[in-house]
Amino acid sequence: MRFRFDDFEFDSEESRLTVNGEDVNLRPQVAQVLHELLNTYPKTLTKDQLTESVWSDTFVSDQSIALCVSELRKALGDDTRNPRFIRTVPKRGYQWIFPLDERSQTDGQIQIIVPRPKRSRAVPWPAIVALGLLFIVIGSFLPRDKHKPETPKPTFATVEGRVVLLPFENKTGETDLDWLSYGLSDMVRGTLETSPVLHTVPLTDVQSAQQLENLPDLNATNIEYTTWCQYFRSQYLVRTQVTRVSGEFRFDCQIYVASGSQSKRVVQADTLLQGGERLAEMLHARFAPTQPIREFIDQYTDDPYLNLTFATGLHRSALEGPAVGTPYFETCVKERPDFGWARYYLAKCLRLTGERARAETELQVLLDQTEGSESLMRAHALGLQSVLRFDAFDIAGSRQLILECQPLFQKNQAMVDYAKTVGQLGYLDYAEGQYPSAIERLKKCLDLVREVGDPLTEANVLNNLGMVHSSADDEQSAVSYFDAALVIFKKVGSKPGTALMTGNMGAISLDSGYIEKARAYLNEGLDLYRSLGDQHGLCRLLLNMTILKATDQDLVSAISFGQEGMLLAREIEVDYMEGQFAFTLIRLLADAKRLDECQSLGSEVAPLIAAMKYDEVTDRFLAARAYGSMRAGDLTRAKSYLEQASPSFRENHFVALYTKALMSLEEGDKVRALDFMDQTIEAARTGWKDVFGQIRNAIERDEALPTVSVVTYN
């Protein structure tokens, strides 16, 4: 059966695709996908149907299917943003959309003659998911640029993934480095050959071609490099010059594409071998990007390499952390200052790595660039600004910015992003202790996100639901949500997500008194966060490690972790975390009998706590100061601090009740101390009831109390 469409003809029996009579190279599975799409027209070809017909009983992932479709689109010169041939049907499959109007039978075969459409219609669709790990950070989806310039197709047939790597040119002026022309280029060539989709032209073939008269002299100026690409039928040709600048080796790399486009990139390194490795990594990312990166080569800007740089930054940020993604976005902004999406994600990464001032600066530039617009980009920028306001514990300001960006998401029909703002409002409710409304909003967000199939955001919402249920003392539900989120993060290979959930599982285990389980989770999470460069996540882990070491009665290590965490919280300007470290350290210093430091720290952070106006932190801080004063023998001051706490905290919170028990014991009122201990046990979480019970028994038997009151740190 033969199908004709546009300038193409596809012979399904021979699995042969031609354009204007020239063969287009297709892998067998890609050809089968094309056949199934044409046969199914005009209906949608579901992923299940595609799997059954092309892969039969073999297991195949959605990513493999997407790879085949991506290769087919590339062979047809199709555009995912503005498709002429293949349309993605979200959550279902793919649909052939080029009209098949006239059918006739020739020589026993059905021939489908397809007219060219007069114009195509733009069908914008969202891009890939990126960061947002503390709570739902708006911006996981991006629209395609509706005015993107078309990427030209080569006028001759090329072999998929074929690369001509010219011998490196030694421009250092050092003759003893002439070996790099062939030796170093061979090393880079060998690295590229490890990719199953790249094939480099042998160096001997390149040397022979340099002697041919019909090919341009490489030493001449204004060379038409497409002639070289045509000779080798290669997609890419790379010319590299090596110089030495201020002791560093500089690789100036010119990349030529068969279609006629070109780009220049620079790699610098201390040694030639290091430079060769970096160059090979850069070229591999350019020529053989992983899915879903390769689908974005013609998106966003007219520079294919810049598009891949941006997409690689998104991909690596989501899987490996913000510190890994930052350089990619910095490169994009440096190359193209008006590349708004790159600046947006740069600001997001900078926030997570603790560079809040730079994040604010980059975000303000973006807000200035989008001033007065109702664009989706401005909506995302406002959403990120709300996150920064939350970091400063300006909950009212954060909420106002979310309400400001919500109508912009609706106007741009970005309903997934709108759903995330619902979840974000739920997180703010959680921060203010409004647990029922927080759960209601987050569940609504979860339903909307599941409907469109966004796994990373789904995992983040599940995590937030777990946090709310944990704070509401519903341990069973919290663990269930955390487990579900961890499964998703591990399934998609997200290291930041895995770190987040490992830390949270450690925190809830610690909070519930399951110390050894907590220890395993927290040590793993600490290593992950340190390797990822996520300063916000590291800050949270340090707080839990502080509590863990206090539980081990290792006061020296506990204070060390606490001081490291408090300095980090202060450095990245997260006030509420600094407050939590403060009241934890005050108790630790009191138990370590470092009473002067205890009182000094309390006085130092008191203005910060007052400015936050966050009742829960204020109450815990006052209880900690009461505990420190009691340890110093000043019961009058201790009672004064506790009286300043909110009535509900004084009368119902186990920390306040336990502090009252200890103060009663100091006053010699054993009966009252036991009464407060009974109230403490009733108010405490399940995992800590036994610990408090042991303390009560010690009081009743007039025995020495444990040196460290471990539960009061948590």
C-alpha positions in Angstrom: 0.0 0.0 0.0 1.3 3.4 -1.0 0.4 6.7 0.7 1.2 10.0 -0.8 1.1 13.2 1.3 2.8 16.6 0.6 6.1 15.8 -1.1 6.3 12.4 0.6 5.4 8.9 -0.5 5.3 5.9 1.9 5.3 2.3 0.7 4.1 0.3 3.6 5.0 -3.1 2.2 8.7 -2.0 1.8 8.6 0.3 4.8 10.1 2.9 2.5 9.6 6.7 2.9 10.7 9.1 0.1 10.6 12.8 -0.3 10.8 14.1 -3.8 12.1 10.7 -4.9 14.9 10.6 -2.3 14.9 8.0 0.4 14.4 9.1 4.0 16.0 6.8 6.5 13.6 5.4 9.0 14.2 2.7 11.7 11.8 -0.3 11.2 9.8 0.6 14.3 9.4 4.2 13.2 8.2 3.1 9.8 5.6 0.8 11.5 4.4 3.7 13.6 3.9 5.8 10.4 2.0 2.9 8.9 -0.3 2.6 11.9 -1.0 6.3 12.0 -1.9 6.4 8.3 -4.1 3.3 8.6 -6.0 4.7 11.6 -6.7 8.2 10.1 -8.8 10.1 11.0 -9.2 8.4 14.4 -6.8 8.6 17.3 -4.2 5.9 17.6 -4.0 5.0 21.3 -0.7 4.1 23.0 -2.2 0.6 23.7 -3.0 0.1 20.0 0.4 1.3 19.0 2.1 -1.0 21.5 0.1 -4.0 20.4 0.7 -3.5 16.6 4.3 -2.4 16.7 5.9 -4.0 19.7 3.4 -7.0 20.2 4.3 -8.9 23.4 7.4 -6.8 24.1 7.3 -4.4 27.0 7.8 -0.8 25.9 7.7 2.4 27.9 5.8 5.5 27.0 9.2 7.2 26.5 10.2 4.6 23.8 6.9 5.3 22.0 7.5 9.1 22.3 11.0 8.6 20.9 9.7 6.8 17.8 7.1 9.5 17.2 9.7 12.2 17.7 12.0 10.5 15.1 9.0 10.3 12.7 8.2 14.0 13.2 11.8 14.9 12.6 11.9 12.8 9.4 8.7 14.5 8.1 9.9 18.0 9.2 6.8 18.2 11.4 6.5 20.7 14.3 5.0 19.6 17.7 3.9 23.2 18.3 2.2 23.7 15.0 1.7 20.1 13.6 0.9 19.4 10.0 1.0 15.6 10.2 0.9 14.2 13.7 -0.9 15.6 16.7 -0.4 14.5 20.3 -3.7 13.6 22.0 -2.9 14.1 25.8 -3.2 10.9 27.9 -4.4 8.9 24.9 -2.0 8.7 22.0 -1.5 10.3 18.6 -3.6 11.3 15.6 -2.7 11.7 11.9 -4.2 15.1 10.9 -3.1 15.6 7.3 -6.4 15.2 5.4 -6.8 12.0 3.2 -9.5 13.1 0.8 -9.2 11.1 -2.4 -8.7 7.3 -2.7 -8.2 5.2 -5.9 -7.0 1.7 -6.6 -4.0 1.1 -8.9 -2.5 -2.2 -9.8 -4.3 -4.0 -7.1 -3.1 -1.5 -4.5 -4.9 1.2 -2.7 -3.3 4.5 -3.4 -4.1 7.4 -1.1 -3.6 10.8 -2.8 -3.3 13.5 -0.2 -3.8 17.2 -1.2 -1.6 19.8 0.4 -3.5 22.0 2.9 -3.6 25.7 2.2 -2.5 26.6 5.7 -1.9 24.8 9.0 -3.4 25.7 12.4 -1.3 26.4 15.4 -2.0 24.0 18.3 0.1 25.1 21.2 0.8 22.6 24.0 2.7 22.6 27.2 6.3 21.7 27.8 8.1 19.6 30.4 7.8 19.7 34.1 10.6 21.3 36.1 11.2 22.3 39.7 8.9 23.0 42.8 9.9 20.8 45.7 9.1 22.7 48.9 5.5 23.3 47.8 3.9 23.7 44.5 6.0 26.3 42.7 4.1 27.6 39.7 5.7 27.1 36.4 6.0 23.4 35.5 4.6 23.9 32.1 5.6 26.2 29.3 3.8 27.3 26.1 5.5 27.1 22.8 6.4 30.4 21.1 3.6 30.9 18.6 5.9 33.0 16.4 8.8 30.6 16.4 10.8 30.7 13.1 10.6 27.6 11.0 13.7 25.3 11.1 14.8 24.7 7.5 15.2 21.2 6.2 18.4 20.1 4.3 18.0 20.0 0.6 19.8 16.6 0.4 19.3 13.3 2.2 21.3 12.8 5.4 22.1 9.9 7.7 20.5 10.2 11.1 23.1 11.0 13.8 26.1 11.2 11.4 28.8 13.6 12.6 31.9 14.9 10.8 34.5 15.9 13.4 37.3 17.8 11.7 40.8 17.5 13.1 41.3 20.0 15.9 43.3 23.1 15.0 46.2 23.9 17.3 46.2 27.7 17.6 48.2 27.8 20.9 51.5 28.5 19.1 53.1 25.6 20.9 54.3 22.9 18.4 54.6 20.3 21.1 50.8 20.3 21.3 50.3 19.5 17.6 49.3 16.0 18.7 45.9 17.4 19.8 44.9 17.8 16.1 44.3 14.0 15.8 44.9 12.5 19.2 42.4 14.7 21.2 39.9 14.8 18.4 40.0 11.0 18.3 39.3 10.9 22.0 36.2 13.1 21.5 35.2 11.0 18.5 35.4 7.8 20.6 33.2 9.4 23.3 30.6 10.3 20.8 30.7 6.8 19.4 29.5 5.4 22.7 26.0 6.8 21.9 23.8 4.3 20.1 22.3 7.1 18.0 25.5 8.9 16.9 28.0 7.8 14.2 31.2 9.7 13.5 32.9 9.7 10.1 36.3 7.9 10.4 39.3 10.3 10.6 40.9 8.6 7.6 37.8 9.4 5.5 38.0 13.0 6.6 41.7 13.2 5.7 41.1 11.7 2.3 38.2 14.1 1.6 40.5 17.1 2.4 42.5 16.2 -0.7 39.5 16.3 -3.1 39.3 19.2 -5.4 35.5 19.4 -5.4 35.3 20.1 -1.6 36.1 23.5 -0.2 39.5 24.1 1.3 39.1 24.2 5.1 41.7 26.9 5.4 39.8 29.3 3.1 37.4 31.9 4.4 33.6 31.9 4.0 33.5 28.2 3.4 30.1 26.6 2.4 30.2 23.8 4.9 26.9 22.3 3.7 29.0 20.9 0.8 31.0 18.8 3.3 27.8 17.7 5.0 26.4 16.7 1.6 29.5 14.8 0.7 29.3 12.7 3.8 25.5 12.8 4.1 26.1 14.0 7.7 23.7 16.0 9.8 26.5 17.9 11.6 30.0 19.1 11.0 32.2 20.3 13.8 35.3 22.6 13.5 37.3 23.2 16.6 40.2 25.6 17.3 42.3 25.3 20.5 44.0 28.3 22.1 45.5 29.0 25.5 44.2 32.0 27.4 45.5 33.0 30.8 46.8 29.5 31.5 43.5 27.9 30.5 42.8 25.9 27.3 40.0 27.4 25.2 38.1 25.3 22.7 36.2 27.5 20.1 33.7 25.1 18.5 31.8 25.9 15.4 28.8 23.6 14.8 27.4 23.4 11.2 24.1 21.8 10.5 23.1 20.2 7.1 20.2 22.6 6.9 22.5 25.5 6.7 22.3 26.8 10.3 25.3 27.1 12.5 26.2 28.0 16.1 29.4 28.7 18.1 30.2 27.5 21.5 33.2 27.8 23.8 34.6 25.3 26.3 37.4 26.1 28.8 39.4 23.9 31.0 42.7 23.7 32.9 44.0 20.7 30.9 43.5 19.5 27.4 42.0 16.2 28.5 39.5 17.9 30.8 38.6 20.2 27.9 38.2 17.3 25.5 35.8 15.6 28.0 33.8 18.8 28.4 33.6 19.3 24.7 32.5 15.7 24.1 29.8 16.1 26.8 28.6 19.3 25.2 28.5 17.8 21.7 26.7 14.7 22.9 24.0 16.8 24.6 23.7 18.8 21.3 23.5 15.9 18.9 21.9 13.1 21.0 19.9 14.8 23.7 17.8 12.5 25.9 14.1 12.4 25.7 12.2 14.6 26.2 15.0 17.1 25.5 15.4 16.3 21.8 11.8 17.4 21.0 12.7 21.0 21.9 15.4 21.6 19.3 13.2 23.9 17.3 11.3 25.5 20.1 11.6 28.9 21.9 14.3 30.6 19.8 15.9 30.4 16.3 19.1 28.9 17.8 18.7 25.1 18.0 21.7 24.8 20.4 20.2 27.4 22.7 16.9 25.6 22.7 18.7 22.3 23.7 20.7 24.1 26.3 17.5 25.4 27.9 15.7 22.0 27.6 18.7 20.2 29.1 18.7 22.6 32.0 15.0 21.8 32.7 15.6 18.1 32.4 18.7 18.0 34.6 17.2 20.4 37.2 14.2 18.2 37.7 16.3 15.0 37.9 19.6 16.1 39.5 18.8 19.4 41.3 19.0 23.2 40.9 22.8 23.5 41.2 23.1 21.3 38.0 20.5 23.3 36.1 21.8 26.8 36.9 24.7 27.0 34.4 22.4 26.0 31.5 20.0 28.8 32.3 22.8 31.3 32.9 24.2 30.5 29.4 20.8 31.0 27.8 20.3 34.4 29.5 23.8 35.5 28.6 23.3 34.6 25.0 19.8 35.9 24.8 18.9 38.5 27.5 15.2 38.5 26.3 14.9 34.7 26.7 12.3 35.1 29.4 11.7 31.5 30.2 15.4 30.9 30.8 15.5 33.9 33.2 12.5 32.5 35.0 14.0 29.1 35.6 17.4 30.7 36.5 15.6 32.6 39.3 13.9 29.4 40.5 17.2 27.6 40.7 19.0 30.5 42.4 16.3 30.5 45.1 16.7 26.8 45.8 20.5 27.1 45.9 20.2 29.9 48.5 21.1 32.8 46.2 18.0 34.7 47.1 19.3 38.2 46.2 20.3 37.1 42.7 16.9 35.3 42.3 15.1 38.5 43.3 17.2 40.5 40.8 16.6 38.1 37.9 12.9 37.9 38.7 12.6 41.7 38.8 14.2 42.0 35.3 11.6 39.5 34.0 8.7 41.4 35.7 10.0 44.6 34.2 10.1 42.9 30.7 6.5 41.7 31.0 5.1 44.8 32.7 1.6 45.6 31.5 1.2 42.2 29.7 -1.2 39.4 30.4 1.2 36.8 29.2 1.6 33.3 30.7 5.2 34.2 31.4 4.2 37.1 33.6 1.8 34.8 35.5 4.6 32.4 36.2 6.9 35.3 37.3 4.2 36.5 39.7 3.8 32.9 41.0 7.5 32.7 41.7 7.5 36.0 43.4 4.8 34.7 45.7 7.2 31.9 46.7 9.9 34.4 47.6 7.4 36.3 49.7 6.6 33.1 51.5 10.3 32.5 52.2 10.3 35.8 54.0 7.2 34.6 55.8 5.1 37.3 54.2 2.0 35.0 53.9 -0.4 37.8 53.1 1.9 39.1 50.4 2.3 35.6 49.0 -1.4 35.0 48.9 -2.1 38.3 47.2 0.4 37.5 44.4 -1.2 34.1 43.9 -4.6 35.7 43.5 -3.1 38.2 41.0 -1.7 35.5 38.8 -4.7 33.1 38.9 -6.8 35.1 36.4 -3.8 35.3 34.0 -3.5 31.5 34.0 -7.2 31.3 33.3 -7.0 33.9 30.5 -4.2 31.9 28.9 -6.2 28.6 29.4 -3.3 27.2 31.4 -5.6 25.2 33.7 -2.8 22.9 35.0 -1.0 26.0 36.3 -4.2 27.4 37.7 -4.7 24.1 39.5 -1.3 24.5 41.1 -2.2 27.9 42.4 -5.1 26.2 44.2 -2.6 23.9 45.8 -0.3 26.8 46.6 -3.1 28.5 48.5 -3.7 25.2 50.3 0.0 25.3 51.4 -0.4 28.8 52.7 -3.5 27.6 54.7 -1.3 24.8 56.1 1.4 27.4 57.1 -1.3 29.3 59.1 -2.5 26.1 60.8 -5.8 25.9 58.8 -5.5 22.2 58.2 -9.1 21.4 56.9 -9.0 24.1 54.2 -5.5 23.2 53.3 -6.5 19.5 52.8 -9.5 20.6 50.8 -7.5 22.8 48.4 -4.7 20.3 48.0 -7.1 17.5 47.2 -8.8 19.6 44.6 -5.4 20.4 43.1 -4.5 16.7 43.1 -7.7 15.7 41.2 -7.0 18.4 38.5 -3.4 17.4 38.1 -4.2 13.7 37.9 -6.7 14.4 35.2 -4.1 15.8 32.9 -1.3 13.4 33.8 1.5 15.4 35.4 3.5 12.9 37.6 6.0 15.3 39.2 3.4 17.8 40.2 1.2 14.9 41.5 4.1 13.8 43.7 4.6 17.3 45.0 0.9 17.6 45.9 1.0 14.2 47.6 4.0 15.3 49.6 2.1 18.5 50.7 -0.9 16.4 51.8 1.4 14.2 53.8 2.9 17.3 55.5 -0.5 18.6 56.4 -1.7 15.3 57.8 1.5 14.9 59.8 1.0 18.3 61.4 -2.7 17.4 62.1 -1.4 14.3 64.0 -2.8 11.9 61.3 0.4 9.8 61.0 -1.2 6.9 59.1 -2.5 9.2 56.3 0.8 11.2 56.2 2.9 8.1 55.7 0.5 6.9 53.0 0.8 10.1 51.1 4.6 10.2 51.5 5.0 6.7 50.3 2.9 7.4 47.2 5.0 10.5 46.4 8.3 8.6 46.9 7.2 5.9 44.5 6.5 8.5 41.8 9.7 10.4 42.3 11.8 7.3 42.1 9.8 6.1 39.0 10.6 9.3 37.1 14.2 9.3 38.4 13.9 12.6 40.2 16.8 12.9 42.7 15.5 16.2 44.2 12.1 14.5 44.7 13.6 11.4 46.2 15.7 13.6 48.6 12.6 15.5 49.6 10.6 12.4 50.4 13.5 10.7 52.1 13.8 13.7 54.4 10.1 13.9 55.1 9.9 10.1 55.8 12.8 10.6 58.2 11.1 13.6 59.8 7.8 11.8 60.4 9.6 8.8 61.7 11.5 11.0 64.2 8.3 12.8 65.1 6.6 9.5 65.9 9.5 8.1 67.9 10.8 5.5 65.4 14.4 6.6 65.9 16.3 3.9 63.9 14.0 4.2 60.9 14.4 8.0 61.1 18.2 7.7 61.2 18.4 5.7 58.0 16.1 8.1 56.1 17.8 11.2 57.4 21.3 10.1 56.7 20.3 9.2 53.1 18.5 12.5 52.7 21.4 14.5 54.1 23.8 13.0 51.6 21.3 13.6 48.7 20.7 17.3 49.6 24.4 18.0 50.0 25.1 16.5 46.6 22.2 18.4 44.9 23.1 21.8 46.2 19.5 22.4 47.4 20.1 24.8 50.3 16.4 24.9 51.3 16.2 21.1 51.5 19.5 20.9 53.3 18.3 23.4 55.9 15.3 21.2 56.7 17.5 18.1 57.0 19.9 19.8 59.3 17.0 20.7 61.7 16.0 17.0 61.8 19.6 15.9 62.2 19.8 18.3 65.2 16.8 16.6 66.8 18.1 13.1 65.9 21.5 13.8 67.6 19.7 15.2 70.7 17.7 12.0 70.8 21.0 10.1 70.8 22.0 12.4 73.8 24.9 13.6 71.7 24.6 17.3 72.6 27.9 18.3 70.9 26.8 17.0 67.5 23.3 18.3 68.0 24.5 21.8 68.7 26.9 21.6 65.8 24.1 20.6 63.3 21.8 23.2 64.8 24.4 26.0 64.5 25.2 25.0 60.9 21.5 25.0 60.0 20.7 28.3 61.7 23.6 30.0 59.9 22.4 28.5 56.6 18.8 29.6 57.2 20.1 33.1 57.9 22.2 33.1 54.8 19.4 32.1 52.5 17.0 34.4 54.4 14.3 31.9 55.4 13.1 33.5 58.6 10.8 30.7 59.9 13.5 28.1 59.6 15.9 30.4 61.5 13.2 30.7 64.2 12.9 26.9 64.5 16.6 26.5 64.8 16.6 29.2 67.5 14.1 27.6 69.9 15.7 24.2 69.3 19.2 25.5 70.1 18.1 27.3 73.2 16.9 24.0 74.7 20.1 22.2 73.6 22.4 24.9 75.1 20.4 24.8 78.3 20.8 21.1 78.7 24.5 21.4 77.8 24.7 24.0 80.7 26.0 26.6 78.3 23.6 29.0 80.0 25.2 32.3 78.9 25.0 31.3 75.3 21.4 30.2 75.8 20.3 33.6 77.1 22.4 35.4 74.5 20.8 33.5 71.6 17.3 34.1 73.0 17.9 37.9 73.2 19.5 37.9 69.7 16.6 36.3 67.8 13.7 37.8 69.9 13.2 40.7 67.4 13.1 38.2 64.5 10.5 36.1 66.2 8.4 39.1 67.0 8.5 40.4 63.5 7.4 37.1 62.0 4.0 37.2 63.9 3.7 33.4 63.6 2.0 32.1 66.7 3.3 28.5 66.6 7.0 29.6 66.3 6.5 32.4 68.9 4.9 29.9 71.4 7.7 27.4 70.9 10.3 30.1 71.2 8.8 31.4 74.5 8.6 27.8 75.9 12.3 27.3 75.0 13.2 30.6 76.8 11.2 29.4 79.8 13.1 26.1 79.7 16.4 27.9 79.5 15.6 30.3 82.4 14.4 27.3 84.5 17.7 25.5 83.9 19.5 28.7 85.0 17.5 28.6 88.2 15.3 31.7 87.4 11.8 30.3 87.8 10.2 33.7 88.0 11.5 34.6 84.5 10.6 31.1 83.3 7.0 31.5 84.3 6.9 35.0 82.8 8.0 33.7 79.4 5.4 30.9 79.5 2.7 33.3 80.4 3.4 35.3 77.2 2.5 32.3 75.1 -1.0 31.9 73.7 -3.6 30.3 76.1 -4.2 27.3 73.8 -0.5 26.5 73.7 0.0 26.9 77.5 -3.0 24.7 78.3 -2.9 22.0 75.6 0.5 21.7 73.9 2.7 18.9 75.3 5.9 21.1 75.3 4.2 23.7 77.5 2.7 21.0 79.8 6.0 19.2 80.1 7.8 22.5 80.9 5.2 23.2 83.6 5.9 19.7 85.1 9.6 20.4 85.3 9.0 23.8 86.9 6.7 22.3 89.4 9.4 19.7 90.2 12.0 22.5 90.7 9.6 24.1 93.2 9.3 20.8 95.1 5.6 20.2 94.1 5.8 16.5 93.1 2.0 16.1 93.0 1.5 19.0 90.6 4.5 17.8 88.5 2.9 14.3 88.1 -0.5 15.9 87.2 1.2 18.0 84.5 3.0 14.8 83.3 -0.3 13.0 83.0 -1.6 15.9 80.8 1.7 15.8 78.8 1.3 12.1 78.1 -2.3 12.6 77.0 -1.4 15.5 74.6 1.8 13.9 73.2 1.9 12.0 69.9 1.8 8.2 70.1 5.5 7.6 69.5 6.4 9.8 72.4 3.9 8.7 75.0 6.2 5.9 76.3 9.1 8.3 76.7 7.1 10.7 78.7 5.7 7.8 80.7 9.3 6.8 81.6 10.0 10.4 82.8 6.8 10.3 84.8 7.8 7.1 86.5 11.2 8.6 87.3 9.5 11.5 89.0 7.2 9.3 90.9 10.1 7.1 92.2 12.3 10.2 92.9 14.9 9.0 90.4 17.2 11.1 88.3 15.5 12.3 85.1 17.1 11.7 81.7 19.9 14.1 80.9 18.3 15.1 77.6 14.6 15.8 77.3 14.7 14.6 73.7 11.0 15.0 72.8 10.9 18.7 73.6 13.3 19.5 70.8 11.0 18.2 68.1 
